[in-house]
Amino acid sequence: MTVGIYLSNGLEAAIITDSRASGWGRQSDSNVDKMGTFSRKDYHGVIFGTGGSNLVLEVINNLQRNIGKTLDEFANSTFIAYKKVIDSSDEDWTRIEREHIAKKLGLIANEGERKQYEQQAVRESTQKFDAYKQDTRNMTFFIIVAYDKKAKKVRQMRIDPFNVIGLSLSHYEIGSGSDGANIYLATKLQGVNDSELKASDLAFFAFNAYALATVNQGVGGTPKFAPVSKSGVRTMPQETTIALANLSGAYMSELATPVLSARRVRDYFDEVLNERNPRYDVIAKTLGLDEATLKGTYIPYSSWQERSNRQLFAKARKKSK
């Protein structure tokens, strides 16, 4: 349960993910980093994943072991490493199932009944395993977004349990929150020439898409954000990401403030991402926050929307009196 989003203009890209971990039927808003960065001589970029959190973290935490002179070789190396993680996970699952069946068999004294139970248990376990593997909702896969110095452009690839696939889409969304993000980007970028978007515009639209993705209950935690360009890749400081997420959430909620126009918010994004000393105090005042809260406390989009709705209907009641 997660969301991962990239938006690219061909030479730059903005990538944002959530940080909610899930596994074994539980969810957590822990600060889990499901995005990894890499940098080699001829390419650099980001990889992010969705699906089983243990599989995602295992691949990302060991990313630097993957080799390749070219981006394609690196992607194939990552695919091979991922396959090994899948095989190991499947072996662990099989071992646990066998141990569970063996414990039950130890409680059955009658040999005939024991043999009958064993056959039935193995058959049911196999069916359960096959059904799980065939359900695409359980599939773990990854997206690579990287600047390829040889190709002189940003390239995207998808890694699933079967192969590596090149992507030519300017934006792509994965995870349980992908529907909301996709609807926003498909709507707001209709008729827009992606190549004309600045890096700060990419961030603006990506954060807004993320805000709508958080409506899905499987998305949560503090977002992670990383820009990719010819000059390099880096995960942005948490205070920068939180400030931009709060700014986006307030904007998307249509908060009743006369200075929170699309142009003004895009200018704020540009300032935060490109200036040495952005005016966080001005942005905070615009949102009705103090600077420490703006940069240190991530306020979910739903909270901004609730605040905006209250303001809207409070004004409506005053006018009706």
MIMAR-884386 format. One line per field, with one value per residue: residue number from 0; x, y, z of N, C-alpha, C in turn. Coordinates in nm, 2 decimals. Example, Ala and Ser with C-alpha at 12.3 -4.5 7.8 and 13.67 -1.06 7.14 Angstrom:
<pts>
num: (0  1)
nu: (1.32  1.28)
nv: (-0.57  -0.22)
nw: (0.78  0.71)
cau: (1.23  1.37)
cav: (-0.45  -0.11)
caw: (0.78  0.71)
cu: (1.32  1.29)
cv: (-0.33  0.00)
cw: (0.78  0.79)
</pts>
This chain:
<pts>
num: (0  1  2  3  4  5  6  7  8  9  10  11  12  13  14  15  16  17  18  19  20  21  22  23  24  25  26  27  28  29  30  31  32  33  34  35  36  37  38  39  40  41  42  43  44  45  46  47  48  49  50  51  52  53  54  55  56  57  58  59  60  61  62  63  64  65  66  67  68  69  70  71  72  73  74  75  76  77  78  79  80  81  82  83  84  85  86  87  88  89  90  91  92  93  94  95  96  97  98  99  100  101  102  103  104  105  106  107  108  109  110  111  112  113  114  115  116  117  118  119  120  121  122  123  124  125  126  127  128  129  130  131  132  133  134  135  136  137  138  139  140  141  142  143  144  145  146  147  148  149  150  151  152  153  154  155  156  157  158  159  160  161  162  163  164  165  166  167  168  169  170  171  172  173  174  175  176  177  178  179  180  181  182  183  184  185  186  187  188  189  190  191  192  193  194  195  196  197  198  199  200  201  202  203  204  205  206  207  208  209  210  211  212  213  214  215  216  217  218  219  220  221  222  223  224  225  226  227  228  229  230  231  232  233  234  235  236  237  238  239  240  241  242  243  244  245  246  247  248  249  250  251  252  253  254  255  256  257  258  259  260  261  262  263  264  265  266  267  268  269  270  271  272  273  274  275  276  277  278  279  280  281  282  283  284  285  286  287  288  289  290  291  292  293  294  295  296  297  298  299  300  301  302  303  304  305  306  307  308  309  310  311  312  313  314  315  316  317  318  319  320)
nu: (0.09  0.08  0.22  0.38  0.53  0.63  0.73  0.82  1.01  1.16  1.43  1.46  1.33  1.08  1.03  0.83  0.73  0.54  0.57  0.47  0.48  0.39  0.28  0.24  -0.03  -0.05  -0.03  0.18  0.28  0.55  0.88  0.96  1.19  1.12  1.24  1.53  1.85  2.10  2.42  2.63  2.91  2.81  2.54  2.27  2.02  1.69  1.53  1.22  0.97  0.67  0.45  0.51  0.65  0.89  1.02  1.06  1.22  1.44  1.56  1.61  1.78  2.01  2.10  2.34  2.50  2.44  2.55  2.69  2.79  2.64  2.31  2.11  2.23  2.26  1.99  1.92  2.09  1.97  1.72  1.80  1.89  1.66  1.50  1.64  1.58  1.30  1.29  1.41  1.23  1.00  1.09  1.12  0.85  0.75  0.89  0.79  0.52  0.55  0.65  0.44  0.24  0.37  0.37  0.09  0.05  0.18  0.00  -0.19  -0.28  -0.37  -0.25  -0.36  -0.55  -0.36  -0.21  -0.41  -0.47  -0.23  -0.21  -0.43  -0.37  -0.13  -0.22  -0.40  -0.23  -0.06  -0.25  -0.32  -0.08  -0.03  -0.25  -0.20  0.04  -0.05  -0.23  -0.23  -0.24  -0.08  0.17  0.50  0.68  0.92  1.02  1.25  1.40  1.60  1.88  2.04  2.35  2.47  2.26  2.16  1.93  1.64  1.55  1.31  1.22  1.05  1.05  0.95  0.84  0.91  1.04  1.23  1.11  1.10  0.98  0.79  0.63  0.54  0.46  0.40  0.24  0.23  0.11  -0.14  -0.25  -0.24  -0.45  -0.58  -0.37  -0.30  -0.54  -0.54  -0.29  -0.33  -0.55  -0.48  -0.25  -0.33  -0.31  -0.08  0.26  0.49  0.77  0.81  0.78  0.92  1.17  1.08  0.81  0.75  0.78  0.58  0.34  0.37  0.37  0.11  -0.04  0.04  -0.09  -0.36  -0.34  -0.31  -0.57  -0.64  -0.65  -0.43  -0.21  0.04  0.23  0.53  0.61  0.86  1.10  1.26  1.45  1.56  1.82  2.04  2.26  2.26  2.14  1.94  1.81  1.57  1.61  1.43  1.28  1.24  1.09  0.86  0.76  0.69  0.50  0.30  0.24  0.14  -0.08  -0.25  -0.30  -0.43  -0.66  -0.81  -0.80  -0.93  -0.79  -0.67  -0.43  -0.33  -0.30  -0.26  -0.04  0.10  0.16  0.32  0.53  0.63  0.71  0.92  1.09  1.16  1.29  1.51  1.63  1.88  1.80  1.50  1.18  1.05  0.91  0.72  0.57  0.47  0.31  0.12  -0.02  -0.13  0.03  0.31  0.66  0.81  0.63  0.55  0.78  0.84  0.62  0.43  0.13  -0.15  -0.32  -0.60  -0.65  -0.61  -0.81  -1.04  -1.02  -1.04  -1.30  -1.46  -1.41  -1.53  -1.80  -1.86  -1.84  -2.06  -2.27  -2.27  -2.33  -2.59  -2.73)
nv: (-0.12  0.20  0.49  0.61  0.85  0.99  1.26  1.40  1.62  1.54  1.62  1.67  1.55  1.49  1.32  1.16  1.00  0.81  0.72  0.51  0.19  -0.14  -0.47  -0.81  -0.78  -0.55  -0.19  0.10  0.43  0.48  0.61  0.52  0.47  0.44  0.49  0.50  0.64  0.65  0.68  0.68  0.67  0.73  0.77  0.86  0.86  0.77  0.51  0.36  0.18  -0.04  -0.25  -0.55  -0.45  -0.55  -0.67  -0.45  -0.28  -0.45  -0.46  -0.19  -0.11  -0.24  -0.14  -0.02  -0.23  -0.32  -0.35  -0.20  -0.06  0.09  0.24  0.06  -0.18  -0.16  -0.15  -0.42  -0.56  -0.48  -0.60  -0.88  -0.90  -0.84  -1.06  -1.26  -1.19  -1.23  -1.51  -1.60  -1.51  -1.66  -1.91  -1.89  -1.86  -2.11  -2.28  -2.21  -2.28  -2.56  -2.62  -2.55  -2.73  -2.97  -2.95  -2.97  -3.23  -3.38  -3.39  -3.57  -3.90  -4.13  -4.30  -4.32  -4.10  -3.90  -3.91  -3.84  -3.58  -3.45  -3.46  -3.31  -3.06  -2.99  -2.96  -2.74  -2.55  -2.51  -2.42  -2.18  -2.04  -2.02  -1.87  -1.63  -1.55  -1.51  -1.30  -0.97  -0.76  -0.82  -0.79  -0.70  -0.42  -0.21  0.13  0.29  0.60  0.80  1.01  0.97  1.00  0.93  0.90  1.16  1.24  1.21  0.89  0.63  0.33  0.02  -0.23  -0.55  -0.87  -1.03  -0.90  -0.62  -0.32  -0.05  0.28  0.53  0.73  1.06  1.10  0.88  0.66  0.47  0.21  0.20  0.45  0.55  0.60  0.85  1.03  0.99  1.08  1.35  1.44  1.36  1.52  1.79  1.83  1.81  1.91  2.05  2.11  1.90  1.93  2.20  2.26  2.38  2.28  2.34  2.35  2.09  1.98  2.11  2.01  1.74  1.72  1.81  1.61  1.41  1.49  1.44  1.17  1.09  1.06  0.80  0.54  0.38  0.52  0.71  0.87  1.08  1.25  1.17  1.33  1.37  1.53  1.49  1.56  1.67  1.76  1.61  1.40  1.40  1.33  1.54  1.77  1.70  1.91  2.08  1.93  1.88  2.15  2.21  2.01  2.09  2.34  2.27  2.10  2.29  2.46  2.28  2.23  2.44  2.66  2.93  3.20  3.50  3.52  3.27  3.17  2.98  3.07  3.21  3.01  2.84  3.01  3.02  2.76  2.76  2.94  2.81  2.59  2.69  2.91  3.04  3.14  3.09  3.25  3.14  3.24  3.41  3.24  3.07  3.25  3.30  3.06  3.05  2.96  2.91  2.95  2.73  2.52  2.50  2.39  2.18  2.01  1.78  1.83  1.65  1.64  1.59  1.72  1.99  2.02  1.98  2.20  2.41  2.36  2.41  2.68  2.78  2.71  2.84  3.11  3.11  3.07  3.31  3.50  3.43  3.52)
nw: (0.00  -0.11  -0.26  -0.56  -0.76  -1.07  -1.27  -1.58  -1.79  -1.99  -1.98  -1.72  -1.40  -1.15  -0.86  -0.62  -0.33  -0.08  0.27  0.40  0.56  0.49  0.57  0.64  0.70  0.84  0.89  0.89  0.99  0.99  0.94  0.67  0.41  0.08  -0.15  -0.34  -0.43  -0.69  -0.84  -1.11  -1.34  -1.60  -1.57  -1.35  -1.09  -0.96  -0.78  -0.71  -0.53  -0.52  -0.33  -0.16  0.14  0.26  0.05  -0.12  0.04  0.08  -0.18  -0.23  -0.02  -0.07  -0.30  -0.40  -0.46  -0.71  -1.04  -1.35  -1.65  -1.82  -1.81  -1.88  -1.83  -1.55  -1.48  -1.55  -1.38  -1.14  -1.17  -1.17  -0.90  -0.77  -0.84  -0.71  -0.44  -0.45  -0.49  -0.26  -0.07  -0.14  -0.09  0.19  0.26  0.18  0.35  0.60  0.57  0.54  0.79  0.95  0.87  0.94  1.22  1.27  1.18  1.37  1.57  1.51  1.55  1.42  1.14  0.88  0.88  0.92  0.68  0.50  0.58  0.54  0.26  0.18  0.31  0.19  -0.08  -0.05  0.05  -0.17  -0.36  -0.24  -0.25  -0.53  -0.61  -0.47  -0.60  -0.86  -0.84  -0.94  -0.77  -0.56  -0.66  -0.65  -0.77  -0.94  -1.02  -1.23  -1.26  -1.44  -1.53  -1.83  -1.94  -2.18  -2.36  -2.33  -2.19  -1.97  -1.87  -1.82  -1.66  -1.59  -1.35  -1.31  -1.17  -1.40  -1.61  -1.76  -1.85  -2.08  -2.04  -2.19  -2.11  -1.99  -1.73  -1.45  -1.23  -0.94  -0.71  -0.44  -0.42  -0.67  -0.85  -0.79  -0.82  -1.09  -1.22  -1.15  -1.28  -1.55  -1.61  -1.55  -1.70  -1.96  -2.29  -2.24  -2.31  -2.22  -2.23  -2.19  -1.93  -1.63  -1.38  -1.13  -1.19  -1.25  -0.99  -0.86  -0.98  -0.93  -0.65  -0.61  -0.73  -0.55  -0.32  -0.38  -0.40  -0.14  -0.04  -0.05  0.18  0.21  0.17  0.33  0.60  0.60  0.31  0.05  -0.15  -0.46  -0.70  -1.04  -1.27  -1.54  -1.40  -1.16  -0.89  -0.59  -0.27  -0.14  0.15  0.45  0.57  0.35  0.18  0.34  0.37  0.11  0.06  0.24  0.14  -0.11  -0.03  0.10  -0.12  -0.29  -0.15  -0.19  -0.01  0.16  0.08  -0.05  -0.17  -0.26  -0.53  -0.83  -0.98  -0.79  -0.60  -0.76  -0.80  -0.54  -0.51  -0.70  -0.57  -0.32  -0.41  -0.56  -0.45  -0.23  0.03  0.09  0.14  0.39  0.60  0.49  0.33  0.53  0.67  0.48  0.47  0.72  0.93  1.16  1.10  1.19  1.21  0.94  0.82  0.97  1.04  0.89  0.73  0.65  0.33  0.36  0.61  0.55  0.36  0.52  0.69  0.50  0.40  0.63  0.66  0.42  0.45  0.68  0.60  0.42  0.59  0.74  0.54  0.49  0.70)
cau: (0.00  0.18  0.22  0.50  0.49  0.73  0.68  0.94  1.00  1.26  1.56  1.45  1.22  1.04  0.99  0.78  0.67  0.50  0.66  0.40  0.52  0.28  0.32  0.18  -0.17  -0.05  0.02  0.25  0.32  0.69  0.95  1.03  1.23  1.10  1.31  1.68  1.92  2.22  2.50  2.74  2.98  2.73  2.40  2.23  1.88  1.61  1.44  1.12  0.89  0.55  0.42  0.56  0.75  1.01  1.09  1.10  1.33  1.56  1.62  1.66  1.89  2.13  2.11  2.48  2.57  2.41  2.66  2.65  2.85  2.53  2.18  2.04  2.30  2.23  1.85  1.92  2.15  1.87  1.62  1.85  1.90  1.52  1.46  1.69  1.50  1.17  1.31  1.44  1.10  0.92  1.15  1.08  0.71  0.73  0.94  0.70  0.40  0.58  0.66  0.30  0.18  0.44  0.32  -0.04  0.06  0.23  -0.11  -0.28  -0.22  -0.40  -0.17  -0.45  -0.60  -0.25  -0.18  -0.51  -0.46  -0.11  -0.24  -0.52  -0.30  -0.03  -0.30  -0.46  -0.12  -0.02  -0.35  -0.31  0.04  -0.05  -0.35  -0.13  0.13  -0.12  -0.30  -0.15  -0.24  0.02  0.29  0.60  0.76  1.00  1.04  1.37  1.40  1.75  1.94  2.14  2.44  2.49  2.14  2.14  1.79  1.59  1.48  1.23  1.20  0.97  1.10  0.85  0.90  0.93  1.14  1.26  1.03  1.12  0.86  0.80  0.53  0.60  0.43  0.36  0.20  0.22  0.06  -0.28  -0.29  -0.21  -0.57  -0.60  -0.26  -0.31  -0.65  -0.49  -0.19  -0.39  -0.64  -0.41  -0.14  -0.39  -0.28  0.05  0.38  0.57  0.91  0.82  0.77  1.05  1.19  0.99  0.67  0.74  0.76  0.44  0.24  0.39  0.32  -0.04  -0.09  0.06  -0.20  -0.48  -0.32  -0.33  -0.71  -0.64  -0.60  -0.31  -0.10  0.06  0.37  0.59  0.65  1.00  1.10  1.39  1.46  1.67  1.85  2.17  2.36  2.27  2.02  1.95  1.68  1.56  1.59  1.29  1.21  1.20  0.98  0.74  0.71  0.63  0.38  0.20  0.20  0.05  -0.20  -0.33  -0.35  -0.53  -0.78  -0.87  -0.80  -0.98  -0.69  -0.67  -0.29  -0.29  -0.33  -0.17  0.08  0.17  0.21  0.43  0.64  0.68  0.79  1.05  1.18  1.20  1.38  1.62  1.70  1.96  1.73  1.36  1.11  0.96  0.82  0.61  0.49  0.40  0.20  0.01  -0.10  -0.18  0.12  0.44  0.76  0.86  0.53  0.55  0.89  0.86  0.51  0.36  -0.02  -0.21  -0.42  -0.73  -0.67  -0.62  -0.94  -1.13  -1.01  -1.10  -1.45  -1.51  -1.41  -1.62  -1.94  -1.88  -1.87  -2.19  -2.37  -2.27  -2.40  -2.73  -2.79)
cav: (0.00  0.31  0.56  0.66  0.93  1.07  1.35  1.44  1.70  1.48  1.65  1.67  1.48  1.51  1.19  1.17  0.87  0.82  0.65  0.41  0.06  -0.24  -0.61  -0.90  -0.73  -0.43  -0.07  0.19  0.55  0.49  0.69  0.42  0.52  0.34  0.55  0.50  0.71  0.59  0.76  0.62  0.76  0.77  0.79  0.88  0.87  0.72  0.39  0.35  0.06  -0.06  -0.39  -0.60  -0.36  -0.62  -0.69  -0.32  -0.23  -0.53  -0.42  -0.05  -0.10  -0.31  -0.08  0.01  -0.36  -0.35  -0.30  -0.18  0.05  0.16  0.24  -0.06  -0.29  -0.14  -0.20  -0.56  -0.60  -0.47  -0.71  -1.00  -0.89  -0.85  -1.20  -1.34  -1.16  -1.30  -1.65  -1.62  -1.49  -1.77  -2.02  -1.87  -1.89  -2.25  -2.34  -2.18  -2.36  -2.69  -2.64  -2.54  -2.86  -3.07  -2.94  -3.03  -3.38  -3.44  -3.40  -3.68  -4.03  -4.23  -4.29  -4.29  -3.97  -3.81  -3.90  -3.77  -3.44  -3.40  -3.44  -3.20  -2.94  -2.95  -2.91  -2.61  -2.45  -2.49  -2.34  -2.05  -1.98  -1.99  -1.76  -1.51  -1.51  -1.47  -1.17  -0.86  -0.66  -0.86  -0.79  -0.59  -0.38  -0.09  0.23  0.37  0.73  0.84  1.08  0.89  1.09  0.89  0.94  1.30  1.27  1.13  0.77  0.56  0.19  -0.05  -0.37  -0.64  -1.01  -1.10  -0.84  -0.48  -0.25  0.09  0.36  0.65  0.83  1.17  1.07  0.74  0.65  0.33  0.19  0.21  0.59  0.59  0.65  0.99  1.10  0.98  1.16  1.49  1.47  1.35  1.64  1.92  1.84  1.80  2.02  2.11  2.05  1.87  1.98  2.34  2.27  2.40  2.18  2.37  2.32  1.94  1.95  2.17  1.92  1.61  1.74  1.82  1.47  1.33  1.53  1.36  1.02  1.06  1.03  0.66  0.51  0.30  0.62  0.78  0.91  1.20  1.22  1.18  1.39  1.38  1.58  1.43  1.64  1.65  1.79  1.51  1.36  1.40  1.34  1.68  1.77  1.68  2.04  2.14  1.84  1.91  2.28  2.20  1.93  2.17  2.44  2.20  2.06  2.41  2.50  2.18  2.23  2.57  2.73  3.06  3.31  3.57  3.52  3.14  3.14  2.88  3.14  3.24  2.88  2.80  3.10  2.98  2.63  2.80  3.01  2.71  2.49  2.75  3.02  3.00  3.17  3.12  3.33  3.05  3.31  3.46  3.13  3.02  3.34  3.29  2.94  3.06  2.88  2.96  2.89  2.60  2.42  2.48  2.31  2.06  1.92  1.75  1.83  1.58  1.71  1.58  1.82  2.11  2.02  2.00  2.34  2.49  2.34  2.48  2.83  2.80  2.71  2.95  3.23  3.09  3.10  3.46  3.57  3.40  3.59)
caw: (0.00  -0.12  -0.39  -0.61  -0.88  -1.14  -1.38  -1.64  -1.91  -2.09  -1.93  -1.57  -1.34  -1.01  -0.80  -0.49  -0.27  0.06  0.35  0.49  0.54  0.51  0.56  0.74  0.74  0.93  0.83  0.99  0.94  1.02  0.84  0.58  0.28  -0.03  -0.26  -0.34  -0.53  -0.73  -0.92  -1.17  -1.43  -1.72  -1.54  -1.21  -1.08  -0.85  -0.80  -0.61  -0.55  -0.45  -0.31  -0.03  0.20  0.29  -0.08  -0.16  0.13  0.06  -0.30  -0.22  0.08  -0.13  -0.44  -0.44  -0.50  -0.85  -1.13  -1.49  -1.71  -1.88  -1.74  -1.91  -1.75  -1.41  -1.46  -1.56  -1.25  -1.03  -1.19  -1.12  -0.76  -0.73  -0.86  -0.60  -0.33  -0.46  -0.47  -0.12  0.00  -0.17  -0.01  0.33  0.27  0.17  0.47  0.71  0.55  0.57  0.94  1.01  0.84  1.02  1.36  1.28  1.16  1.50  1.66  1.45  1.59  1.32  1.02  0.76  0.89  0.91  0.54  0.43  0.62  0.47  0.11  0.17  0.35  0.08  -0.19  -0.01  0.06  -0.31  -0.42  -0.18  -0.30  -0.67  -0.61  -0.43  -0.70  -0.98  -0.82  -0.97  -0.66  -0.47  -0.73  -0.62  -0.88  -0.92  -1.13  -1.23  -1.33  -1.44  -1.64  -1.91  -2.00  -2.32  -2.44  -2.30  -2.15  -1.86  -1.91  -1.72  -1.67  -1.49  -1.33  -1.24  -1.15  -1.52  -1.71  -1.75  -1.96  -2.09  -2.03  -2.27  -2.06  -1.92  -1.59  -1.42  -1.09  -0.89  -0.58  -0.41  -0.44  -0.81  -0.93  -0.76  -0.88  -1.23  -1.26  -1.15  -1.38  -1.68  -1.63  -1.54  -1.80  -2.09  -2.37  -2.19  -2.37  -2.10  -2.24  -2.16  -1.78  -1.55  -1.28  -1.02  -1.23  -1.23  -0.85  -0.83  -1.03  -0.87  -0.51  -0.61  -0.75  -0.43  -0.23  -0.41  -0.38  0.00  -0.01  -0.03  0.32  0.21  0.15  0.45  0.64  0.54  0.17  0.01  -0.28  -0.52  -0.84  -1.12  -1.38  -1.59  -1.30  -1.06  -0.82  -0.45  -0.19  -0.08  0.29  0.50  0.59  0.22  0.13  0.42  0.34  -0.02  0.08  0.31  0.05  -0.21  0.04  0.12  -0.25  -0.35  -0.07  -0.22  0.11  0.13  0.10  -0.18  -0.23  -0.29  -0.66  -0.89  -1.02  -0.67  -0.55  -0.85  -0.77  -0.41  -0.54  -0.76  -0.47  -0.23  -0.48  -0.63  -0.39  -0.11  0.15  0.05  0.24  0.45  0.69  0.41  0.29  0.65  0.70  0.38  0.51  0.86  1.01  1.19  1.01  1.24  1.17  0.80  0.78  1.06  1.07  0.77  0.75  0.54  0.25  0.42  0.71  0.48  0.30  0.63  0.73  0.39  0.40  0.74  0.63  0.32  0.50  0.78  0.53  0.37  0.70  0.77  0.43  0.49  0.82)
cu: (0.09  0.14  0.35  0.47  0.62  0.67  0.81  0.91  1.10  1.40  1.57  1.33  1.20  0.98  0.94  0.71  0.62  0.60  0.59  0.45  0.40  0.34  0.26  0.04  -0.17  0.01  0.09  0.29  0.47  0.76  1.03  1.06  1.22  1.15  1.46  1.74  2.05  2.29  2.62  2.81  2.89  2.58  2.38  2.08  1.82  1.54  1.34  1.03  0.76  0.52  0.46  0.67  0.89  1.09  1.14  1.23  1.46  1.63  1.68  1.78  2.02  2.15  2.25  2.56  2.55  2.51  2.60  2.72  2.74  2.40  2.11  2.10  2.27  2.08  1.84  1.98  2.05  1.76  1.67  1.85  1.75  1.47  1.51  1.62  1.36  1.19  1.33  1.31  1.00  0.96  1.11  0.94  0.68  0.78  0.85  0.57  0.43  0.59  0.53  0.23  0.24  0.39  0.18  -0.04  0.10  0.11  -0.21  -0.22  -0.25  -0.32  -0.25  -0.50  -0.48  -0.21  -0.28  -0.50  -0.34  -0.14  -0.33  -0.45  -0.20  -0.10  -0.35  -0.35  -0.07  -0.12  -0.34  -0.19  0.03  -0.15  -0.29  -0.04  0.06  -0.20  -0.21  -0.14  -0.13  0.16  0.38  0.68  0.83  1.00  1.17  1.35  1.54  1.78  2.05  2.23  2.47  2.38  2.10  1.99  1.76  1.52  1.41  1.22  1.12  1.03  1.00  0.91  0.94  1.03  1.15  1.19  1.06  0.99  0.89  0.70  0.60  0.57  0.38  0.34  0.18  0.16  -0.09  -0.33  -0.27  -0.33  -0.59  -0.49  -0.27  -0.42  -0.61  -0.40  -0.25  -0.48  -0.56  -0.30  -0.20  -0.37  -0.15  0.16  0.47  0.71  0.92  0.81  0.91  1.06  1.10  0.84  0.65  0.71  0.62  0.34  0.25  0.34  0.17  -0.10  -0.07  -0.05  -0.32  -0.47  -0.34  -0.47  -0.72  -0.58  -0.47  -0.18  -0.08  0.21  0.41  0.64  0.81  1.00  1.24  1.38  1.58  1.69  1.99  2.28  2.37  2.13  2.04  1.81  1.68  1.55  1.45  1.21  1.16  1.08  0.85  0.68  0.64  0.50  0.27  0.15  0.10  -0.08  -0.30  -0.39  -0.45  -0.66  -0.87  -0.90  -0.84  -0.88  -0.67  -0.53  -0.24  -0.33  -0.23  -0.04  0.16  0.24  0.33  0.55  0.71  0.76  0.92  1.14  1.24  1.31  1.51  1.69  1.77  1.88  1.58  1.29  1.00  0.86  0.70  0.52  0.40  0.28  0.09  -0.08  -0.15  -0.10  0.23  0.54  0.81  0.76  0.53  0.66  0.90  0.75  0.43  0.21  -0.08  -0.31  -0.56  -0.76  -0.68  -0.76  -1.05  -1.14  -1.07  -1.25  -1.52  -1.52  -1.51  -1.77  -1.97  -1.91  -2.01  -2.30  -2.38  -2.34  -2.55  -2.81  -2.83)
cv: (0.12  0.39  0.61  0.73  0.99  1.15  1.41  1.53  1.66  1.51  1.65  1.59  1.51  1.37  1.21  1.04  0.90  0.74  0.55  0.27  -0.03  -0.38  -0.69  -0.85  -0.61  -0.31  0.02  0.32  0.58  0.56  0.59  0.48  0.42  0.40  0.54  0.57  0.63  0.69  0.69  0.71  0.82  0.79  0.81  0.90  0.81  0.59  0.39  0.23  0.06  -0.21  -0.43  -0.51  -0.43  -0.64  -0.55  -0.27  -0.32  -0.49  -0.28  -0.04  -0.16  -0.26  -0.06  -0.12  -0.38  -0.28  -0.27  -0.05  0.15  0.15  0.11  -0.18  -0.28  -0.19  -0.35  -0.62  -0.59  -0.57  -0.84  -1.01  -0.90  -0.99  -1.29  -1.31  -1.23  -1.45  -1.68  -1.61  -1.60  -1.90  -2.01  -1.90  -2.04  -2.33  -2.33  -2.26  -2.51  -2.72  -2.63  -2.68  -2.97  -3.07  -3.00  -3.18  -3.45  -3.46  -3.51  -3.81  -4.13  -4.20  -4.25  -4.15  -3.87  -3.80  -3.82  -3.62  -3.38  -3.37  -3.32  -3.06  -2.89  -2.89  -2.77  -2.51  -2.41  -2.39  -2.19  -1.97  -1.94  -1.87  -1.63  -1.46  -1.46  -1.34  -1.05  -0.76  -0.69  -0.84  -0.67  -0.55  -0.24  0.00  0.29  0.49  0.79  0.92  1.00  0.99  1.06  0.93  1.09  1.33  1.18  1.01  0.70  0.41  0.13  -0.19  -0.44  -0.78  -1.08  -1.04  -0.69  -0.42  -0.11  0.16  0.49  0.76  0.94  1.17  0.93  0.74  0.51  0.33  0.22  0.35  0.64  0.65  0.80  1.07  1.10  1.07  1.31  1.52  1.47  1.47  1.77  1.94  1.83  1.92  2.09  2.04  2.03  1.92  2.13  2.36  2.29  2.29  2.21  2.34  2.17  1.91  2.00  2.06  1.78  1.61  1.74  1.69  1.39  1.37  1.45  1.21  0.99  1.04  0.88  0.62  0.44  0.39  0.69  0.81  1.03  1.17  1.23  1.23  1.40  1.43  1.51  1.53  1.60  1.67  1.69  1.47  1.37  1.40  1.47  1.67  1.76  1.81  2.10  2.06  1.87  2.04  2.28  2.12  2.01  2.28  2.38  2.16  2.18  2.46  2.41  2.19  2.35  2.65  2.88  3.17  3.37  3.56  3.37  3.09  3.04  2.95  3.17  3.12  2.83  2.88  3.06  2.85  2.67  2.86  2.90  2.62  2.56  2.86  2.98  3.03  3.20  3.18  3.23  3.12  3.37  3.35  3.08  3.12  3.33  3.17  2.95  2.98  2.96  2.89  2.75  2.49  2.40  2.38  2.18  1.97  1.90  1.74  1.77  1.67  1.71  1.69  1.96  2.13  2.04  2.14  2.43  2.48  2.41  2.63  2.86  2.81  2.81  3.08  3.23  3.12  3.24  3.54  3.55  3.47  3.73)
cw: (0.00  -0.24  -0.43  -0.74  -0.94  -1.25  -1.44  -1.76  -2.02  -2.05  -1.78  -1.52  -1.20  -0.97  -0.66  -0.45  -0.13  0.14  0.45  0.45  0.57  0.50  0.67  0.79  0.83  0.85  0.94  0.92  0.97  0.91  0.75  0.45  0.17  -0.16  -0.24  -0.45  -0.57  -0.83  -0.98  -1.27  -1.54  -1.69  -1.39  -1.20  -0.95  -0.88  -0.68  -0.64  -0.48  -0.44  -0.17  0.03  0.22  0.16  -0.13  -0.09  0.10  -0.07  -0.29  -0.13  0.03  -0.27  -0.49  -0.49  -0.65  -0.94  -1.27  -1.54  -1.77  -1.79  -1.76  -1.83  -1.60  -1.39  -1.46  -1.43  -1.14  -1.05  -1.14  -0.97  -0.70  -0.74  -0.75  -0.47  -0.33  -0.43  -0.33  -0.03  -0.02  -0.10  0.14  0.35  0.27  0.29  0.58  0.70  0.58  0.72  1.01  0.99  0.93  1.17  1.37  1.26  1.29  1.60  1.62  1.47  1.48  1.19  0.90  0.76  0.87  0.76  0.46  0.46  0.54  0.33  0.09  0.21  0.25  -0.04  -0.17  -0.01  -0.08  -0.38  -0.37  -0.24  -0.45  -0.69  -0.58  -0.54  -0.83  -0.97  -0.84  -0.86  -0.56  -0.53  -0.67  -0.74  -0.86  -1.05  -1.12  -1.32  -1.33  -1.56  -1.70  -1.98  -2.15  -2.41  -2.43  -2.27  -2.03  -1.92  -1.79  -1.76  -1.56  -1.48  -1.25  -1.23  -1.28  -1.61  -1.67  -1.87  -1.96  -2.10  -2.11  -2.22  -1.98  -1.77  -1.57  -1.27  -1.06  -0.75  -0.56  -0.43  -0.58  -0.88  -0.91  -0.83  -1.03  -1.29  -1.26  -1.26  -1.52  -1.71  -1.64  -1.65  -1.94  -2.17  -2.34  -2.26  -2.25  -2.11  -2.20  -2.00  -1.72  -1.44  -1.16  -1.06  -1.21  -1.08  -0.81  -0.86  -0.96  -0.72  -0.51  -0.64  -0.63  -0.33  -0.25  -0.38  -0.23  0.05  0.01  0.10  0.32  0.20  0.28  0.48  0.57  0.41  0.15  -0.13  -0.33  -0.67  -0.91  -1.24  -1.44  -1.49  -1.18  -1.00  -0.67  -0.39  -0.12  0.07  0.34  0.51  0.46  0.17  0.21  0.39  0.21  -0.02  0.14  0.22  -0.06  -0.15  0.06  -0.01  -0.30  -0.28  -0.10  -0.09  0.08  0.17  -0.04  -0.24  -0.27  -0.43  -0.72  -0.93  -0.90  -0.61  -0.63  -0.83  -0.64  -0.43  -0.60  -0.66  -0.38  -0.29  -0.53  -0.56  -0.26  0.02  0.11  0.17  0.31  0.54  0.62  0.37  0.41  0.68  0.61  0.42  0.65  0.96  1.06  1.11  1.06  1.20  1.02  0.75  0.86  1.08  0.94  0.80  0.63  0.46  0.31  0.53  0.65  0.42  0.41  0.67  0.62  0.38  0.51  0.72  0.52  0.37  0.61  0.72  0.47  0.47  0.74  0.67  0.44  0.60  0.78)
</pts>
